[in-house]
Amino acid sequence: MRFLVDECTGPKVAAWLHSQGHEIFSVFDEARGIEDDEVIQKAYDEHWILITNDKDFGEKVYRERRPHRGIIFMRLEDERAANKVEVLRRLLEGYADRLADQFVVVTDTRVRFARK
């Protein structure tokens, strides 16, 4: 799969996804400091599923009606990289085939596909 990992989600998540065979664009490693509008546009234009911890992307999708190819919004109590990786591992194990073109909210214990 193709994932654009937002800067706030971090390089360890991007490295883990890459180690699992996914194609990755890491904002932290490759475009640090770019604005959210540029992030969501790049993800859309280049067919990346965006992984982020930034709640502003919910507003961009639902209020501003920005198109996307899929967004995984990680809303976690435990923001450590190891927990992010574990939550993503479980998400991909159970839902990988359902992530494209969806806005998915992932917590430490739940997965919710937001309505369009």
C-alpha positions in Angstrom: 0.0 0.0 0.0 1.0 3.6 -0.4 1.1 5.8 2.8 1.9 9.4 3.3 2.9 9.7 6.9 2.3 13.2 8.4 5.1 14.9 10.2 3.3 14.6 13.6 2.9 10.9 13.2 6.7 10.5 13.0 9.6 8.8 11.3 9.5 5.6 13.3 6.0 4.9 12.0 7.1 5.6 8.5 10.2 3.3 9.0 8.0 0.5 10.3 5.6 0.7 7.4 8.5 0.7 5.0 9.9 -2.4 6.7 6.5 -4.1 6.1 6.9 -3.6 2.4 4.7 -0.5 2.0 5.5 2.5 -0.2 6.0 5.5 2.1 6.4 9.3 1.8 7.4 10.6 5.2 6.7 14.3 5.7 9.1 14.3 8.6 12.0 13.0 6.5 11.2 14.4 3.1 9.2 17.7 3.4 9.4 18.9 7.0 7.3 22.0 7.7 5.0 21.9 4.7 1.4 23.1 5.4 -1.5 20.9 5.9 -3.1 22.1 2.6 0.0 20.9 0.8 0.0 17.6 2.6 -3.6 16.7 1.8 -3.2 17.9 -1.8 0.0 15.8 -2.3 -1.7 12.8 -0.8 -4.7 13.2 -3.2 -2.7 14.0 -6.3 -0.2 11.1 -5.8 -2.7 8.5 -4.5 -1.4 8.2 -1.0 -3.4 7.2 2.1 -2.6 9.9 4.7 -1.8 8.8 8.2 -2.0 11.6 10.7 -2.5 12.6 14.4 -3.6 16.1 13.3 -7.4 16.6 13.9 -7.3 19.6 11.4 -7.6 17.0 8.6 -11.1 16.2 9.7 -12.0 19.8 9.2 -10.4 19.9 5.8 -12.4 16.8 4.7 -15.7 17.5 6.3 -15.9 21.3 6.4 -13.8 22.3 3.5 -14.8 19.2 1.4 -11.2 18.5 0.4 -10.9 15.3 -1.7 -8.7 12.5 -0.4 -7.6 9.0 -1.2 -8.0 7.8 2.4 -7.1 9.3 5.7 -6.2 7.4 8.9 -6.6 9.7 11.8 -4.9 8.3 14.9 -6.5 9.6 18.0 -4.5 7.9 20.7 -4.1 8.3 24.5 -0.6 6.9 24.2 1.3 8.9 21.5 4.6 6.9 21.8 5.9 5.5 18.5 5.7 1.9 19.7 2.0 2.3 20.4 1.3 4.0 17.0 3.0 1.1 15.3 1.0 -1.5 17.3 -2.3 0.3 16.5 -1.4 0.5 12.8 -0.4 -3.2 12.8 -3.8 -4.2 14.2 -5.6 -1.8 11.8 -3.7 -3.2 8.7 -4.3 -6.8 9.9 -8.0 -6.3 10.1 -9.0 -3.6 7.7 -6.3 -3.1 5.0 -8.7 -3.8 2.2 -11.1 -1.1 3.4 -8.8 1.9 3.9 -8.7 3.4 0.4 -11.0 6.5 0.0 -12.2 6.3 3.7 -11.8 8.6 6.6 -10.8 6.2 9.4 -10.6 7.2 13.1 -8.4 4.9 15.1 -8.1 4.9 18.9 -6.1 2.7 21.2 -9.0 0.3 21.3 -11.4 1.1 18.4 -11.6 1.6 14.6 -14.4 3.8 13.2 -15.1 4.4 9.5 -16.5 8.0 9.4 -19.5 8.6 7.2 -18.9 10.4 3.9 
